[in-house]
Amino acid sequence: MNEPLKYISKDYVVRGNLLDLTSADNAWDALDKRVRTSVRKGEGMGVTIRPFDGSAEELAAVRTFTPNDDDIPAQFEDRHHAYIAIADDTGERLGWILLAGVGSKLFMLCHASTPAGKDRQTPNLLLWHAVKTWVGRDYRWLDVGGSYRPSLQKYFEGFRQAEYPLIMKPPELPIDLRITPFDTEAYGVALGDPDKGHQILADAFGTDEFTIFPRAMYAIAACLREYRDQGRLTADDEVLISTTTETPYISSHVTRAIAAVCRWSQKQSEKTRAVFLIHEFGFPNPRSAELRKFCDAAKIPLIEDCAYGWGSEGTGTWGDVKIYSFTKLLPVQFGGALVGMKIPFERMWDVHAASDAGKEEESLGLIAAHWQPLNDIRDARQRVWKRYASSLQSVIEPYIDLPPGVLPGAFVVKMKDEEEMKRVSAFVRRFGVEVGNWYHHAAIFLPCHQRMTDRHVDLVSGAVLANYREGCGIPHE
């Protein structure tokens, strides 16, 4: 028995089209010349546009000339806005447009006209009527949409004042894009000279008093064990954790590393014997100076987590010791550093069980092969962040504004709630993209690193935006 061969469509990025509803004059100027001519012509052809009356009779009438009438919602909500074009001489319904409010934009759900309506230019009249009706009101954007059908896409482009990427289905061969910059191509790069790698790090840290670890989390645990063996804390003592946002979410890599030695808390107590200062996603912790002063007064160590903070202004200057991650900054498979402590190799093996023979040379060789100036990495990541922000602006916003001095570890974007967070992240992962859920923040974080091109950003943004194309959740298969 023959089986049908299923073709996967809508699996590449196209451009959606937006009109800015802050100014009617600017929107008019952005219209294609042919569209403006059509509107002027139609305004003299005896057409009146009024709100859709919502009756069953009128709905049945527009269904007769609406292709893909399954786009019409089963039940109209307050966010739905529809308008009907009527012939002045005959009273005939010539066309209609149905819009749906999705965040800060109006999305065009349906747009259809009869042959007589097309003769009277109602398609363009209806769209321009929508602009005039909603300019300066509740929505910032009118999303005309994007199409994989060339003729329809060309029509939509006549209303393009701004654009955005859109992809509806995962390709058969997905990409493999991680939060961190490491990828298969990077693995193939030959190792550099370990001595050169050591010197690069010494110059970057401003000291050669540091210890290399396979991962930064092992450096956290080793640092605390060293303090324990120096008599500065016990298993019953607490490490006070402070993050940039001071919410309940803390990476399990941090909490597991601390719990291997002592206790942790987000509240200061009489058992506080150290402070762990986190710069989330590279954004400096606003309590850095305050906690430095507290540690000095209490004569306890401040451990500064620069795993994401490497290269951001306002980080790396507060801690008695600092933790750095090579994998979060560079396209390398492993590596981290504890700066401010030089632990003998014997203790690394016997006490901390956190190294293999030759692994330090491997890590230093990776540094020598892949190092870039921090300013270059920051500039590249800032570019990626800004392209995300521009592409997604019609629906969602970054969780936090990006200062020029920050080297972001990921692009962090707000969701309506944690249910939406989980739904959107699960959909985008199907495209081969690593997506993190930032619990207690109702946010997701997306790859944002120096190995990404505009095509990477557009694919990720397009997959995110597919969830908001009609405000109906995950696109149907």
C-alpha positions as CSV (number, residue, x, y, z in Angstrom):
1,M,0.0,0.0,0.0
2,N,1.4,3.4,-1.0
3,E,1.8,5.9,1.8
4,P,1.6,9.7,1.2
5,L,4.9,11.5,1.3
6,K,4.5,14.3,3.8
7,Y,6.2,17.6,3.0
8,I,7.2,19.9,5.8
9,S,6.3,23.5,4.9
10,K,6.6,26.8,6.6
11,D,10.0,25.7,8.0
12,Y,12.2,28.6,6.9
13,V,12.2,32.2,8.0
14,V,10.0,34.8,6.2
15,R,9.4,38.4,7.1
16,G,6.3,39.7,8.8
17,N,5.1,43.3,8.3
18,L,4.2,45.9,10.8
19,L,2.7,49.4,10.7
20,D,3.4,51.7,13.6
21,L,0.2,53.1,15.1
22,T,1.7,56.1,16.9
23,S,1.3,58.4,13.9
24,A,-1.2,58.2,11.0
25,D,1.0,60.5,8.9
26,N,4.1,58.3,9.3
27,A,2.1,55.2,8.6
28,W,0.7,56.7,5.4
29,D,4.1,57.7,4.2
30,A,5.4,54.1,4.8
31,L,2.7,52.6,2.6
32,D,3.7,51.5,-0.9
33,K,2.9,54.1,-3.5
34,R,0.5,51.7,-5.2
35,V,-1.4,51.2,-1.9
36,R,-1.8,54.9,-1.4
37,T,-3.1,55.3,-4.9
38,S,-5.6,52.5,-4.3
39,V,-6.8,54.1,-1.1
40,R,-7.3,57.5,-2.8
41,K,-9.1,55.8,-5.7
42,G,-11.3,53.7,-3.4
43,E,-12.3,56.7,-1.3
44,G,-14.3,58.0,-4.2
45,M,-16.0,54.8,-5.2
46,G,-19.0,54.8,-2.8
47,V,-17.8,52.6,0.0
48,T,-18.8,53.0,3.7
49,I,-16.9,51.1,6.4
50,R,-18.7,50.4,9.7
51,P,-18.1,48.1,12.7
52,F,-19.1,44.4,12.3
53,D,-22.4,44.0,14.0
54,G,-21.7,40.6,15.5
55,S,-24.9,39.0,14.3
56,A,-25.2,35.4,13.1
57,E,-26.6,36.7,9.8
58,E,-23.6,39.0,9.1
59,L,-21.1,36.3,10.2
60,A,-22.7,33.8,7.8
61,A,-22.5,36.4,5.0
62,V,-18.8,37.1,5.4
63,R,-18.0,33.4,5.6
64,T,-19.2,33.1,2.0
65,F,-16.2,35.1,0.7
66,T,-13.6,34.4,3.4
67,P,-10.9,31.9,2.4
68,N,-9.7,29.8,5.3
69,D,-12.7,30.7,7.4
70,D,-11.4,28.5,10.1
71,D,-9.4,31.6,11.2
72,I,-12.6,33.1,12.3
73,P,-12.8,32.5,16.1
74,A,-15.7,30.3,17.4
75,Q,-16.5,33.1,19.9
76,F,-15.6,36.7,19.6
77,E,-13.8,38.3,22.6
78,D,-13.2,41.9,23.7
79,R,-9.8,41.8,21.9
80,H,-11.4,41.1,18.5
81,H,-12.2,44.1,16.3
82,A,-13.9,43.7,12.9
83,Y,-15.1,46.1,10.2
84,I,-17.4,45.7,7.2
85,A,-17.2,47.5,3.8
86,I,-20.6,48.3,2.4
87,A,-21.5,49.5,-1.1
88,D,-23.4,52.8,-0.8
89,D,-25.6,52.2,-3.8
90,T,-26.6,48.5,-3.3
91,G,-26.0,47.9,0.4
92,E,-23.9,44.9,-0.6
93,R,-21.2,43.6,1.8
94,L,-18.0,44.1,-0.2
95,G,-15.4,42.9,2.3
96,W,-14.3,42.7,5.9
97,I,-11.3,42.8,8.2
98,L,-10.9,41.0,11.5
99,L,-8.2,42.1,14.0
100,A,-7.1,40.5,17.3
101,G,-5.3,42.3,20.1
102,V,-2.1,40.4,21.0
103,G,0.0,42.3,23.6
104,S,0.8,45.7,22.2
105,K,-0.2,44.8,18.6
106,L,-3.3,44.2,16.5
107,F,-2.9,41.1,14.4
108,M,-4.8,40.8,11.2
109,L,-6.7,37.5,11.5
110,C,-9.0,37.8,8.4
111,H,-9.0,40.1,5.4
112,A,-11.3,39.2,2.6
113,S,-13.3,41.0,-0.2
114,T,-15.8,40.0,-2.9
115,P,-14.9,40.5,-6.6
116,A,-17.0,43.6,-6.5
117,G,-15.2,44.8,-3.4
118,K,-11.9,44.4,-5.0
119,D,-13.1,46.5,-7.9
120,R,-13.8,49.2,-5.4
121,Q,-10.4,48.9,-3.7
122,T,-11.9,47.6,-0.4
123,P,-8.9,45.5,0.6
124,N,-6.7,48.6,1.0
125,L,-9.5,50.7,2.2
126,L,-10.2,48.3,5.1
127,L,-6.6,48.1,6.1
128,W,-6.2,51.9,6.1
129,H,-9.5,52.3,8.0
130,A,-8.0,50.0,10.7
131,V,-4.9,52.2,10.9
132,K,-7.0,55.4,11.2
133,T,-9.3,53.8,13.8
134,W,-6.5,52.6,16.1
135,V,-3.7,55.1,15.7
136,G,-2.7,56.7,19.0
137,R,-5.0,54.3,21.0
138,D,-4.5,51.0,22.8
139,Y,-2.1,49.3,20.5
140,R,1.4,50.3,19.2
141,W,1.5,48.1,16.1
142,L,-0.8,46.7,13.4
143,D,0.6,43.4,12.3
144,V,-0.4,42.7,8.7
145,G,1.4,39.4,8.9
146,G,3.7,37.4,6.7
147,S,3.0,34.6,4.2
148,Y,4.8,31.7,2.5
149,R,2.7,32.4,-0.6
150,P,4.7,34.8,-2.7
151,S,1.8,36.8,-4.1
152,L,0.2,37.4,-0.7
153,Q,3.6,38.2,0.9
154,K,4.1,40.9,-1.8
155,Y,0.8,42.4,-1.0
156,F,1.6,42.4,2.8
157,E,4.9,44.1,2.1
158,G,3.0,47.1,0.7
159,F,2.1,47.8,4.4
160,R,5.6,47.4,5.8
161,Q,6.9,50.1,8.1
162,A,8.8,47.6,10.2
163,E,9.5,43.9,9.8
164,Y,10.0,40.9,12.0
165,P,11.1,37.3,11.4
166,L,8.7,34.4,11.4
167,I,9.0,30.6,11.2
168,M,6.2,28.3,11.9
169,K,7.6,24.7,11.9
170,P,10.9,23.1,12.8
171,P,13.0,22.0,9.8
172,E,13.8,18.3,9.4
173,L,17.5,19.2,10.0
174,P,17.4,21.5,13.1
175,I,20.3,23.6,14.2
176,D,22.1,23.0,17.5
177,L,22.3,26.4,19.2
178,R,23.2,26.5,22.9
179,I,23.1,29.2,25.5
180,T,26.9,29.0,25.7
181,P,29.0,29.6,22.6
182,F,30.5,26.1,22.4
183,D,29.6,24.1,19.2
184,T,31.0,21.2,17.2
185,E,33.0,23.5,14.9
186,A,34.7,25.0,17.9
187,Y,35.7,21.6,19.1
188,G,37.6,21.0,15.9
189,V,40.0,24.0,16.5
190,A,43.5,22.9,17.5
191,L,44.6,23.6,21.0
192,G,47.0,26.5,21.6
193,D,50.0,26.8,23.8
194,P,49.0,26.2,27.5
195,D,51.7,28.7,28.6
196,K,50.2,31.4,26.4
197,G,46.7,30.5,27.8
198,H,48.1,30.9,31.4
199,Q,49.5,34.3,30.5
200,I,46.2,35.4,28.9
201,L,44.4,34.6,32.1
202,A,47.0,36.3,34.3
203,D,46.6,39.4,32.3
204,A,42.8,39.3,32.3
205,F,42.7,38.6,36.1
206,G,45.5,41.0,37.0
207,T,47.2,38.2,39.0
208,D,48.6,34.8,38.6
209,E,47.1,33.6,41.8
210,F,44.4,31.4,40.4
211,T,43.4,27.8,40.1
212,I,42.0,26.1,37.0
213,F,38.9,23.8,37.4
214,P,37.0,21.7,34.9
215,R,33.9,23.7,35.7
216,A,33.1,26.8,37.8
217,M,30.8,24.9,40.2
218,Y,33.8,22.8,41.3
219,A,35.6,26.0,42.1
220,I,32.8,27.1,44.4
221,A,32.9,23.9,46.4
222,A,36.7,23.9,46.6
223,C,36.8,27.5,47.7
224,L,34.4,26.7,50.6
225,R,36.4,23.6,51.6
226,E,39.5,25.7,51.7
227,Y,37.8,28.1,54.1
228,R,36.5,25.1,56.1
229,D,40.0,23.6,56.5
230,Q,41.2,27.1,57.5
231,G,38.7,27.1,60.3
232,R,36.6,29.9,58.8
233,L,33.4,28.0,58.5
234,T,31.8,24.7,59.5
235,A,29.2,22.4,58.0
236,D,26.5,24.1,60.1
237,D,27.4,27.6,59.0
238,E,25.6,29.5,56.2
239,V,26.7,31.2,53.0
240,L,24.5,34.3,52.3
241,I,23.6,34.3,48.5
242,S,22.7,37.6,46.9
243,T,21.6,37.8,43.2
244,T,21.0,40.8,40.9
245,T,17.2,40.5,41.2
246,E,17.1,39.0,44.7
247,T,14.3,36.6,43.8
248,P,14.0,33.0,45.0
249,Y,15.6,31.5,41.8
250,I,19.2,30.4,42.2
251,S,21.0,28.1,39.8
252,S,21.2,24.5,41.1
253,H,24.9,24.5,40.1
254,V,25.5,27.1,42.8
255,T,23.3,25.6,45.5
256,R,24.6,22.1,45.0
257,A,28.2,23.3,45.2
258,I,27.6,25.2,48.4
259,A,25.5,22.3,50.0
260,A,28.4,20.0,49.4
261,V,30.3,21.9,52.1
262,C,27.9,23.9,54.3
263,R,24.5,25.5,54.3
264,W,23.2,28.4,52.2
265,S,20.5,31.0,52.7
266,Q,19.2,34.2,51.1
267,K,18.7,35.8,54.5
268,Q,21.5,37.1,56.7
269,S,21.6,35.4,60.1
270,E,24.0,34.8,63.1
271,K,25.3,31.8,61.2
272,T,26.4,33.8,58.1
273,R,30.1,33.1,57.6
274,A,30.5,34.1,53.9
275,V,28.7,36.0,51.2
276,F,28.2,34.7,47.6
277,L,27.6,37.6,45.2
278,I,26.0,36.7,41.9
279,H,25.8,38.9,38.8
280,E,22.9,37.3,37.0
281,F,23.4,37.0,33.2
282,G,26.2,39.5,33.5
283,F,24.1,42.3,35.0
284,P,25.9,43.7,38.1
285,N,24.5,43.0,41.5
286,P,23.3,46.4,42.8
287,R,24.2,45.4,46.4
288,S,27.8,44.8,45.6
289,A,29.2,47.8,47.6
290,E,26.8,47.2,50.5
291,L,27.8,43.5,50.8
292,R,31.5,44.4,50.5
293,K,31.1,46.7,53.4
294,F,29.2,44.1,55.4
295,C,31.9,41.5,54.9
296,D,34.6,43.9,55.9
297,A,32.8,44.7,59.1
298,A,32.0,41.1,59.9
299,K,35.5,39.9,58.8
300,I,34.1,37.2,56.6
301,P,34.9,36.5,52.9
302,L,33.0,37.7,49.9
303,I,33.0,35.2,47.0
304,E,32.1,37.0,43.8
305,D,30.5,34.8,41.1
306,C,31.7,36.2,37.8
307,A,30.6,33.2,35.8
308,Y,28.3,35.4,33.8
309,G,29.9,38.7,35.0
310,W,33.1,38.4,33.1
311,G,33.5,41.5,30.9
312,S,30.7,43.6,32.4
313,E,31.6,46.9,33.9
314,G,31.0,46.9,37.7
315,T,31.9,43.3,38.2
316,G,35.1,41.5,39.3
317,T,36.2,44.1,41.8
318,W,34.3,43.2,44.9
319,G,35.3,39.7,46.0
320,D,38.1,38.3,48.1
321,V,38.0,35.5,45.6
322,K,36.2,35.4,42.3
323,I,34.7,32.5,40.3
324,Y,35.0,32.6,36.5
325,S,33.5,30.3,33.8
326,F,35.3,29.7,30.6
327,T,32.3,28.0,29.0
328,K,29.9,30.9,29.5
329,L,32.3,33.3,27.8
330,L,34.2,31.3,25.1
331,P,33.4,28.5,22.7
332,V,35.1,25.9,24.9
333,Q,33.9,22.6,26.3
334,F,35.0,23.0,29.9
335,G,37.0,25.2,32.2
336,G,36.7,27.6,35.1
337,A,38.9,29.5,37.5
338,L,39.1,30.4,41.2
339,V,40.9,33.7,41.3
340,G,42.5,34.7,44.6
341,M,43.5,31.2,45.6
342,K,46.2,29.0,44.2
343,I,45.4,25.4,45.4
344,P,48.2,22.8,45.1
345,F,47.5,20.0,42.7
346,E,47.8,17.4,45.5
347,R,44.8,19.1,47.2
348,M,43.0,19.4,44.0
349,W,43.2,15.6,43.6
350,D,43.1,14.4,47.3
351,V,40.7,16.9,48.8
352,H,38.6,18.3,46.0
353,A,38.6,15.4,43.5
354,A,38.2,18.1,40.8
355,S,40.9,17.5,38.2
356,D,42.4,14.9,35.9
357,A,46.0,14.7,34.9
358,G,46.5,17.0,31.9
359,K,43.1,18.7,32.1
360,E,44.5,22.0,33.2
361,E,46.8,22.0,30.2
362,E,43.8,21.2,28.0
363,S,41.8,24.1,29.5
364,L,44.7,26.5,29.1
365,G,45.2,25.3,25.5
366,L,41.6,26.1,24.8
367,I,42.0,29.6,26.2
368,A,45.0,30.2,23.9
369,A,43.0,29.0,20.9
370,H,39.7,30.8,21.5
371,W,40.5,33.9,23.5
372,Q,39.1,37.2,22.2
373,P,39.3,40.7,23.7
374,L,36.4,41.2,26.2
375,N,35.4,44.4,24.5
376,D,35.0,42.5,21.2
377,I,32.8,39.8,22.8
378,R,30.7,42.5,24.6
379,D,30.2,44.4,21.4
380,A,29.1,41.2,19.5
381,R,26.7,40.2,22.2
382,Q,25.2,43.6,22.5
383,R,24.5,43.5,18.8
384,V,22.7,40.2,19.2
385,W,20.7,41.5,22.1
386,K,19.6,44.6,20.2
387,R,18.5,42.5,17.2
388,Y,16.4,40.3,19.5
389,A,14.9,43.4,21.1
390,S,14.0,44.9,17.7
391,S,12.6,41.7,16.3
392,L,10.4,40.9,19.3
393,Q,9.3,44.5,20.2
394,S,5.8,44.2,18.9
395,V,4.9,41.5,21.4
396,I,7.4,41.1,24.3
397,E,10.1,43.0,26.0
398,P,13.5,42.2,27.5
399,Y,13.3,41.5,31.2
400,I,15.8,44.2,32.0
401,D,17.3,47.1,30.0
402,L,20.8,46.5,28.6
403,P,23.4,49.1,29.7
404,P,26.3,49.7,27.3
405,G,28.8,48.3,29.7
406,V,27.2,44.9,30.2
407,L,28.4,41.7,28.5
408,P,25.1,39.7,28.5
409,G,25.2,36.0,29.1
410,A,21.8,35.4,27.5
411,F,18.8,37.4,26.1
412,V,16.2,37.4,28.9
413,V,12.6,38.2,27.9
414,K,9.4,38.6,29.9
415,M,6.5,36.3,29.6
416,K,2.9,36.9,30.8
417,D,3.2,34.2,33.4
418,E,5.0,30.9,34.1
419,E,2.5,28.9,32.1
420,E,3.4,31.0,29.0
421,M,7.1,30.7,29.9
422,K,6.9,26.9,29.8
423,R,4.8,26.8,26.7
424,V,6.9,29.1,24.6
425,S,10.2,27.6,25.7
426,A,9.0,24.1,24.9
427,F,8.0,25.1,21.4
428,V,11.3,27.0,20.6
429,R,13.4,24.0,21.7
430,R,11.9,22.0,18.9
431,F,13.9,24.1,16.5
432,G,17.2,22.9,18.0
433,V,17.6,26.0,20.3
434,E,18.5,25.7,24.0
435,V,16.0,27.8,26.0
436,G,16.1,28.3,29.8
437,N,13.1,28.9,32.0
438,W,13.8,31.6,34.6
439,Y,11.5,30.5,37.4
440,H,10.1,33.0,39.8
441,H,10.6,35.6,37.1
442,A,8.1,34.4,34.4
443,A,10.9,34.8,31.8
444,I,12.8,32.7,29.3
445,F,16.5,33.2,28.4
446,L,17.8,32.6,24.9
447,P,21.2,32.2,23.3
448,C,23.0,35.5,23.0
449,H,26.7,35.1,22.2
450,Q,29.4,36.2,19.8
451,R,29.2,33.2,17.5
452,M,25.6,34.0,16.5
453,T,24.8,35.8,13.2
454,D,21.7,37.7,12.2
455,R,20.3,34.4,10.8
456,H,20.6,32.7,14.2
457,V,18.8,35.6,15.9
458,D,16.1,35.7,13.3
459,L,15.4,32.0,13.5
460,V,15.1,32.1,17.3
461,S,13.0,35.2,17.2
462,G,10.8,33.8,14.5
463,A,10.1,30.7,16.5
464,V,9.2,32.8,19.5
465,L,6.9,35.0,17.5
466,A,5.1,32.1,16.0
467,N,3.5,31.7,19.4
468,Y,1.9,35.1,19.1
469,R,1.0,35.2,15.5
470,E,-2.7,34.9,16.3
471,G,-2.6,35.1,20.1
472,C,-3.8,31.5,20.1
473,G,-0.8,29.8,21.8
474,I,1.3,27.2,20.0
475,P,0.8,27.1,16.2
476,H,-1.2,24.1,15.0
477,E,0.6,21.3,13.1
